[in-house]
Amino acid sequence: MIYFDHNATTPLDDRVLDAMQPFLKTFYGNPSSLYRLGRISSSAIDAAREQLAALVGVQPGQIVFTSGGTEANNLALATLDPRAGLAVSTIEHPSVIEPALHLKSLDHQLTLLDVDANGQVTQHAIDEAIRLKPGLVSMMLANNETGAVQNVAHYASQLTEHGIKVHTDAVQALGKIPVDFNRLGVHLMSLSSHKIYGPKGCGALVFEKSVQLKPVMLGGGQEQGFRAGTENAAAIVGFGKAAELAKTELAERHAHLLTLRQLLEHGLSTIPGLTIFAERSERLPNTVQMGIESIDGEMLLMQLDQKNIAVSSGSACASGQREPSPVLAAMGVEPSDAKSAIRISLGKANTEAEILEFIKQLKSLTIKG
């Protein structure tokens, strides 16, 4: 199997699994318990919090562990004050867009921040947000479909000058490019474990200490009272280990992924009628979203699957829908072109040989004669 869908999920790193194993069987104590087994689990969670904090440049007390990026995004948007407005970019993940629409139904004013043809939030959109002065602006650091990286630090500086809180969904960026909470200048940041070779079912919200978090789940005092429920110690330990590895291996991974992406794009350039979306944007080193004229993206995905090649037609959290990608629609891509889209997202274990085999198979499916 050639696996090119790492933006959907990454395989669990063996070293992460090794770190998790004792907490799956031997150290099963509830982290809230005072006896030894409980204290061991609690200490392991503290250590993981330190590992993740080191990766994103914050204090451990600024991290709340969640069940994933989706919960972290929901927790971030729940900080909105009553009657305060909200602004989100038009290319956000469904776990931001849908809570935003729910808040709109509760009479919060919702402003959508436009992007240009390269998937970049525009200065005009930021100026409009400043004029409306919402309580919170949410814009992702890197898009899960196109890989386009936003200039969050530049815009956050402008917004905070006007007393506007800023949240960024950094789920796709983490482990691929440097992510420093303080340098970004945001108030809230969402992260996920299974995008950086950690386990599924674990994420985190990073928060600036002045922000008043409002729990979306009640019933316990875990995670500083912001996230009720017994912690998944094994998954949190895995997230911590994955974060530690991401920090030490970031430069190596980035260089490897960029080399592979450049080889991929060179091969794609030889295919007639092919477009790379957001090609002129700064993008994640591992991500290419492309479309081929008159080719149905989902059909091509299934044909590649028959050849043991896994790619995506867009966001894994919006799969199964036949409508064109909202991200591409926001970029002004014609619906017929958007329906041709597939996403290739590379990982640290991929090879040049796999890239060449993919190009060979893609050509066999799309080039006639």
C-alpha positions as CSV (number, residue, x, y, z in Angstrom):
1,M,0.0,0.0,0.0
2,I,1.2,3.5,-0.9
3,Y,-0.3,5.7,1.7
4,F,-0.6,9.4,0.7
5,D,-3.4,10.6,3.1
6,H,-1.4,11.8,6.1
7,N,-3.5,14.9,6.5
8,A,-6.4,12.6,7.4
9,T,-4.4,10.6,9.9
10,T,-0.8,9.4,10.3
11,P,0.3,5.9,11.3
12,L,1.2,5.4,14.9
13,D,5.0,5.7,15.4
14,D,6.4,2.6,17.0
15,R,8.2,4.7,19.6
16,V,4.9,6.3,20.5
17,L,3.3,2.9,20.9
18,D,6.2,1.7,23.1
19,A,5.6,4.8,25.4
20,M,1.9,4.0,25.5
21,Q,2.1,0.3,26.2
22,P,2.6,0.4,30.0
23,F,-0.5,2.6,30.4
24,L,-2.7,0.3,28.3
25,K,-2.2,-2.6,30.7
26,T,0.2,-2.2,33.7
27,F,-0.5,1.3,34.9
28,Y,-4.2,1.4,34.7
29,G,-5.0,3.5,37.7
30,N,-7.3,6.5,37.5
31,P,-5.2,9.7,37.3
32,S,-7.5,11.3,39.9
33,S,-6.8,8.5,42.5
34,L,-4.4,9.2,45.3
35,Y,-2.8,5.7,45.6
36,R,0.3,4.7,43.7
37,L,-1.3,3.5,40.5
38,G,-3.2,6.7,40.2
39,R,-0.2,8.9,40.9
40,I,1.8,7.1,38.2
41,S,-0.8,7.9,35.6
42,S,-1.1,11.5,36.9
43,S,2.6,12.0,36.7
44,A,2.7,10.6,33.2
45,I,0.1,13.1,32.1
46,D,2.1,15.9,33.6
47,A,5.2,14.7,31.7
48,A,3.2,14.6,28.4
49,R,1.9,18.1,29.1
50,E,5.5,19.3,29.4
51,Q,6.5,17.6,26.2
52,L,3.7,19.2,24.2
53,A,4.3,22.6,25.9
54,A,8.0,22.4,24.8
55,L,6.9,21.8,21.2
56,V,4.7,24.9,20.9
57,G,6.6,27.2,23.3
58,V,4.2,27.6,26.3
59,Q,4.0,26.7,29.9
60,P,2.4,23.3,30.8
61,G,-0.4,25.0,32.6
62,Q,-1.6,26.6,29.3
63,I,-2.6,23.2,27.9
64,V,-5.9,21.5,28.2
65,F,-6.0,17.9,26.8
66,T,-9.1,17.1,24.8
67,S,-10.5,14.2,22.8
68,G,-9.0,15.7,19.6
69,G,-8.9,18.8,17.4
70,T,-12.6,19.0,17.0
71,E,-13.3,19.2,20.7
72,A,-10.4,21.7,21.1
73,N,-12.0,23.9,18.4
74,N,-15.4,23.7,20.1
75,L,-13.8,24.6,23.4
76,A,-12.1,27.6,21.8
77,L,-15.3,29.0,20.3
78,A,-17.1,28.4,23.5
79,T,-15.0,31.3,25.1
80,L,-17.2,33.7,23.1
81,D,-19.0,36.1,25.5
82,P,-22.8,36.4,25.4
83,R,-23.9,38.6,22.4
84,A,-20.4,39.0,21.1
85,G,-19.7,38.6,17.4
86,L,-17.6,35.9,15.8
87,A,-15.5,36.0,12.6
88,V,-14.1,32.9,10.9
89,S,-12.4,32.3,7.6
90,T,-14.3,30.7,4.8
91,I,-11.8,27.8,4.6
92,E,-12.0,26.6,8.1
93,H,-12.4,23.0,9.1
94,P,-16.0,21.8,9.7
95,S,-15.2,21.6,13.4
96,V,-14.9,25.4,13.3
97,I,-17.6,26.2,10.7
98,E,-20.3,24.2,12.3
99,P,-19.9,25.5,15.8
100,A,-19.8,29.0,14.3
101,L,-23.1,28.4,12.5
102,H,-24.6,27.1,15.8
103,L,-23.5,30.3,17.6
104,K,-25.1,32.3,14.8
105,S,-28.4,30.5,15.4
106,L,-28.0,31.7,19.0
107,D,-28.0,35.3,17.8
108,H,-24.2,35.9,17.7
109,Q,-23.3,37.9,14.7
110,L,-21.1,35.8,12.3
111,T,-18.7,37.3,9.8
112,L,-17.0,35.2,7.2
113,L,-13.5,36.2,6.3
114,D,-12.9,35.9,2.5
115,V,-9.8,34.3,1.0
116,D,-8.3,35.0,-2.4
117,A,-7.7,32.6,-5.3
118,N,-4.6,31.2,-3.5
119,G,-6.6,30.4,-0.3
120,Q,-5.1,33.3,1.7
121,V,-7.2,35.4,4.0
122,T,-7.2,38.9,2.6
123,Q,-6.2,42.1,4.3
124,H,-9.6,43.5,3.3
125,A,-11.3,40.7,5.3
126,I,-9.2,41.6,8.4
127,D,-10.0,45.3,8.0
128,E,-13.7,44.4,7.9
129,A,-13.3,42.3,11.0
130,I,-11.6,45.1,12.8
131,R,-14.4,47.5,11.8
132,L,-17.0,45.0,13.2
133,K,-14.9,44.2,16.2
134,P,-16.1,40.7,17.0
135,G,-15.2,39.0,20.3
136,L,-13.2,36.3,18.6
137,V,-11.6,35.7,15.2
138,S,-10.7,32.1,14.1
139,M,-8.4,31.4,11.2
140,M,-6.5,28.2,10.7
141,L,-2.7,28.2,10.5
142,A,-2.6,25.7,7.6
143,N,-5.5,24.4,5.5
144,N,-6.1,20.7,5.6
145,E,-7.0,20.5,1.9
146,T,-4.7,22.8,0.0
147,G,-1.9,23.1,2.6
148,A,-2.0,26.9,2.3
149,V,-0.3,28.5,5.3
150,Q,-1.9,31.7,6.6
151,N,0.1,34.7,7.9
152,V,-1.6,34.3,11.3
153,A,1.1,36.3,13.3
154,H,0.7,39.3,11.0
155,Y,-3.1,39.4,11.2
156,A,-3.2,38.5,14.9
157,S,-1.1,41.5,15.7
158,Q,-3.5,43.8,14.0
159,L,-6.6,42.2,15.6
160,T,-5.2,42.1,19.1
161,E,-4.3,45.8,18.9
162,H,-8.1,46.4,18.6
163,G,-8.9,44.1,21.6
164,I,-10.0,41.2,19.5
165,K,-9.2,37.6,20.6
166,V,-7.7,35.3,18.0
167,H,-7.9,31.5,17.8
168,T,-6.0,29.4,15.3
169,D,-6.6,25.8,14.3
170,A,-3.0,24.5,14.1
171,V,-3.9,20.9,13.7
172,Q,-2.5,20.4,10.2
173,A,0.6,22.7,10.8
174,L,1.9,21.0,13.9
175,G,4.8,18.7,13.3
176,K,5.3,20.0,9.7
177,I,6.3,23.6,10.2
178,P,7.4,25.4,13.3
179,V,4.5,26.3,15.5
180,D,5.2,28.7,18.4
181,F,2.1,30.0,20.3
182,N,3.7,33.2,21.5
183,R,5.2,34.1,18.2
184,L,1.9,33.6,16.5
185,G,0.4,36.1,19.0
186,V,-2.9,34.3,19.4
187,H,-5.0,33.7,22.4
188,L,-6.1,30.1,21.7
189,M,-4.7,27.3,19.5
190,S,-6.0,23.8,18.7
191,L,-3.8,20.7,18.3
192,S,-4.3,17.0,17.5
193,S,-2.3,13.9,18.3
194,H,-3.1,11.7,15.3
195,K,-1.8,14.2,12.8
196,I,1.8,13.9,14.2
197,Y,2.1,10.1,14.5
198,G,0.3,9.9,17.8
199,P,-2.9,8.1,18.7
200,K,-6.4,9.0,17.7
201,G,-8.8,10.4,20.3
202,C,-6.4,12.9,21.8
203,G,-5.9,16.6,21.2
204,A,-5.3,19.8,23.1
205,L,-6.3,23.4,23.4
206,V,-3.5,25.9,24.2
207,F,-4.7,29.1,25.8
208,E,-3.3,32.4,26.9
209,K,-3.8,32.8,30.6
210,S,-6.0,35.9,30.3
211,V,-8.6,33.9,28.4
212,Q,-11.6,32.7,30.4
213,L,-12.3,29.1,29.2
214,K,-15.8,27.8,29.5
215,P,-16.1,24.0,29.8
216,V,-18.3,22.4,27.1
217,M,-18.5,19.2,29.3
218,L,-19.3,19.3,33.0
219,G,-19.0,16.6,35.7
220,G,-15.5,16.6,37.1
221,G,-12.5,18.8,38.0
222,Q,-10.1,17.3,35.5
223,E,-7.9,19.5,33.3
224,Q,-8.0,22.4,35.6
225,G,-11.8,22.1,35.6
226,F,-12.0,22.9,31.9
227,R,-12.6,19.3,30.5
228,A,-14.5,16.9,32.7
229,G,-13.9,13.2,32.4
230,T,-11.3,10.7,33.3
231,E,-8.2,11.4,31.2
232,N,-7.1,8.8,28.6
233,A,-3.6,8.5,30.1
234,A,-2.3,6.1,27.4
235,A,-3.4,8.4,24.6
236,I,-2.0,11.5,26.3
237,V,1.3,9.8,27.0
238,G,1.4,8.9,23.3
239,F,0.6,12.5,22.3
240,G,3.4,13.7,24.5
241,K,5.9,11.3,23.0
242,A,4.8,12.2,19.5
243,A,5.3,15.9,20.4
244,E,8.8,15.2,21.7
245,L,9.7,13.3,18.5
246,A,8.2,16.1,16.3
247,K,10.3,18.7,18.1
248,T,13.6,16.8,17.7
249,E,12.9,15.6,14.1
250,L,11.1,18.7,12.7
251,A,13.9,20.0,10.4
252,E,14.6,16.5,9.1
253,R,11.0,15.8,8.4
254,H,10.4,19.1,6.7
255,A,13.4,18.7,4.4
256,H,12.3,15.1,3.5
257,L,8.7,16.1,2.8
258,L,9.6,19.1,0.8
259,T,12.0,17.0,-1.4
260,L,9.2,14.5,-2.0
261,R,6.6,17.2,-2.7
262,Q,8.9,18.9,-5.3
263,L,9.5,15.5,-7.0
264,L,5.7,14.9,-7.0
265,E,5.0,18.4,-8.5
266,H,7.6,17.9,-11.2
267,G,5.9,14.6,-12.2
268,L,2.4,16.2,-12.1
269,S,3.6,19.0,-14.4
270,T,3.9,16.5,-17.2
271,I,0.2,15.6,-17.0
272,P,-2.0,17.6,-19.4
273,G,-4.9,19.6,-17.9
274,L,-3.6,19.3,-14.4
275,T,-4.0,22.2,-11.9
276,I,-2.4,22.5,-8.4
277,F,-4.7,24.5,-6.2
278,A,-3.2,27.3,-4.1
279,E,0.1,26.6,-6.0
280,R,1.3,30.2,-5.4
281,S,0.7,30.1,-1.7
282,E,3.2,29.2,0.9
283,R,2.1,25.6,1.6
284,L,2.8,22.8,4.0
285,P,5.8,20.7,2.7
286,N,3.7,17.6,2.5
287,T,0.5,18.7,0.8
288,V,-0.6,18.9,-2.8
289,Q,-4.3,19.3,-3.8
290,M,-4.7,18.9,-7.6
291,G,-7.4,18.5,-10.2
292,I,-7.3,17.2,-13.8
293,E,-9.7,18.6,-16.4
294,S,-12.7,16.4,-17.1
295,I,-11.7,13.8,-14.5
296,D,-14.0,13.1,-11.5
297,G,-11.9,13.2,-8.4
298,E,-13.8,10.6,-6.4
299,M,-13.7,8.2,-9.4
300,L,-10.0,8.7,-9.7
301,L,-9.6,8.1,-5.9
302,M,-11.3,4.7,-6.2
303,Q,-9.3,3.8,-9.3
304,L,-6.1,4.6,-7.4
305,D,-7.4,2.6,-4.4
306,Q,-7.7,-0.4,-6.7
307,K,-4.0,0.0,-7.4
308,N,-3.2,0.1,-3.6
309,I,-2.7,3.8,-3.5
310,A,-4.6,5.8,-0.8
311,V,-5.3,9.5,-1.5
312,S,-8.2,11.8,-0.4
313,S,-10.8,13.9,-2.2
314,G,-10.6,16.6,0.5
315,S,-11.3,16.8,4.2
316,A,-11.8,13.4,5.8
317,C,-14.4,15.0,8.1
318,A,-16.5,16.0,5.1
319,S,-16.1,12.7,3.1
320,G,-19.1,11.1,1.6
321,Q,-20.6,14.3,0.3
322,R,-20.8,14.9,-3.5
323,E,-20.8,18.7,-3.2
324,P,-17.6,20.5,-4.4
325,S,-15.2,21.4,-1.6
326,P,-16.3,24.5,0.3
327,V,-12.6,25.4,0.6
328,L,-12.2,25.4,-3.2
329,A,-15.5,27.2,-3.6
330,A,-14.3,30.0,-1.3
331,M,-11.2,30.3,-3.5
332,G,-13.4,30.9,-6.5
333,V,-12.7,27.5,-8.2
334,E,-15.4,26.5,-10.6
335,P,-17.6,23.6,-9.4
336,S,-16.6,21.4,-12.3
337,D,-12.9,21.9,-11.5
338,A,-13.4,21.5,-7.8
339,K,-15.1,18.1,-8.4
340,S,-11.9,16.9,-10.0
341,A,-9.9,17.5,-6.9
342,I,-7.8,14.9,-5.0
343,R,-5.4,15.6,-2.2
344,I,-2.0,14.0,-1.8
345,S,-0.6,14.4,1.7
346,L,2.8,12.8,2.3
347,G,4.4,11.4,5.5
348,K,7.8,10.9,6.9
349,A,8.0,7.2,5.8
350,N,7.1,7.9,2.2
351,T,9.8,7.4,-0.4
352,E,10.9,8.8,-3.8
353,A,10.1,5.4,-5.3
354,E,6.5,5.7,-4.1
355,I,6.2,9.1,-5.7
356,L,7.4,7.8,-9.0
357,E,5.0,4.8,-8.9
358,F,2.2,7.1,-8.1
359,I,3.0,9.3,-11.1
360,K,3.2,6.3,-13.3
361,Q,-0.2,5.0,-12.2
362,L,-1.8,8.4,-12.3
363,K,-0.7,8.8,-15.9
364,S,-2.0,5.3,-16.8
365,L,-5.4,6.4,-15.5
366,T,-5.7,9.9,-16.9
367,I,-3.6,10.1,-20.1
368,K,-5.3,8.6,-23.1
369,G,-3.4,7.1,-26.0
